[in-house]
Amino acid sequence: MTQQEERQGAGQRTSEFMAEGRQRLEDFAGAQAQFWDRVQDSNRKWLDRIQTEANMAADFANKLTSAKSLTDTAHIFQNWTVKHMEMATEDARRMLSDTQEIIAAGARFWTNIGPGDGKSRGH
């Protein structure tokens, strides 16, 4: 092999190496962005949930102070308890869903920064 052929081969390998590195960085950035998008989306949902809980507590207090009888008070407590249990059930569903999404995004993130084998990593 001549020196010129060796230089061409080395240049081609360098170009391939650079292209693979560039692709890995793009994959890494995409996986990282997806992971953080999931985390931020989950945070927004939970902040909304906290606001709903605060509004519900304020409404509950207003209704209790305006109750005219023990029967009214019992009815207010019963309605609040039912609503609170429904929200707790939804919270559990949301927690599982958010956790699954974050774990899946995290797995894609870590897959994309693993050792290279020259192949594109999982999406």
For each residue, the residues with C-beta under 8 A, 3 or more apart:
1: 5 6 9
2: 5 6
3: 6 7
4: 7 8
5: 1 2 8 9
6: 1 2 3 9 10
7: 3 4 10 11
8: 4 5 11 12
9: 1 5 6 12 13
10: 6 7 13 14
11: 7 8 14 15
12: 8 9 15 16
13: 9 10 16 17
14: 10 11 17 18
15: 11 12 18 19
16: 12 13 19 20
17: 13 14 20 21
18: 14 15 21 22
19: 15 16 22 23
20: 16 17 23 24 116 118
21: 17 18 24 25
22: 18 19 25 26
23: 19 20 26 27 120
24: 20 21 27 28 112 113 116 121
25: 21 22 28 29
26: 22 23 29 30
27: 23 24 30 31 112 120 121 123
28: 24 25 31 32 109 112 113
29: 25 26 32 33
30: 26 27 33 34 112
31: 27 28 34 35 105 108 109 111 112 113
32: 28 29 35 36 109
33: 29 30 36 37
34: 30 31 37 38 105 108 109
35: 31 32 38 39 102 105 106 108 109
36: 32 33 39 40
37: 33 34 40 41 105
38: 34 35 41 42 98 101 102 105
39: 35 36 42 43 102
40: 36 37 43 44
41: 37 38 44 45 98
42: 38 39 45 46 98 101 102
43: 39 40 46 47
44: 40 41 47 48
45: 41 42 48 49 94 98
46: 42 43 49 50 94
47: 43 44 50 51
48: 44 45 51 52
49: 45 46 52 53 87 91 94
50: 46 47 53 54
51: 47 48 54 55
52: 48 49 55 56 87
53: 49 50 56 57 87
54: 50 51 57 58
55: 51 52 58 59
56: 52 53 59 60 80 83 84 87
57: 53 54 60 61
58: 54 55 61 62
59: 55 56 62 63
60: 56 57 63 64 76 80
61: 57 58 64 65
62: 58 59 65 66
63: 59 60 66 67 76
64: 60 61 67 73 76
65: 61 62
66: 62 63
67: 63 64 72 73 76
68: 72
69: 72 73
70: 73 74
71: 74 75
72: 67 68 69 75 76
73: 64 67 69 70 76 77
74: 70 71 77 78
75: 71 72 78 79
76: 60 63 64 67 72 73 79 80
77: 73 74 80 81
78: 74 75 81 82
79: 75 76 82 83
80: 56 60 76 77 83 84
81: 77 78 84 85
82: 78 79 85 86
83: 56 79 80 86 87
84: 56 80 81 87 88
85: 81 82 88 89
86: 82 83 89 90
87: 49 52 53 56 83 84 90 91
88: 84 85 91 92
89: 85 86 92 93
90: 86 87 93 94
91: 49 87 88 94 95
92: 88 89 95 96
93: 89 90 96 97
94: 45 46 49 90 91 97 98
95: 91 92 98 99
96: 92 93 99 100
97: 93 94 100 101
98: 38 41 42 45 94 95 101 102
99: 95 96 102 103
100: 96 97 103 104
101: 38 42 97 98 104 105
102: 35 38 39 42 98 99 105 106
103: 99 100 106 107
104: 100 101 107 108
105: 31 34 35 37 38 101 102 108 109
106: 35 102 103 109 110
107: 103 104 110 111
108: 31 34 35 104 105 111 112 122 123
109: 28 31 32 34 35 105 106 112 113
110: 106 107 113 114
111: 31 107 108 114 121 122
112: 24 27 28 30 31 108 109 121 122
113: 24 28 31 109 110
114: 110 111 121
115:
116: 20 24
117:
118: 20
119:
120: 23 27 123
121: 24 27 111 112 114
122: 108 111 112
123: 27 108 120
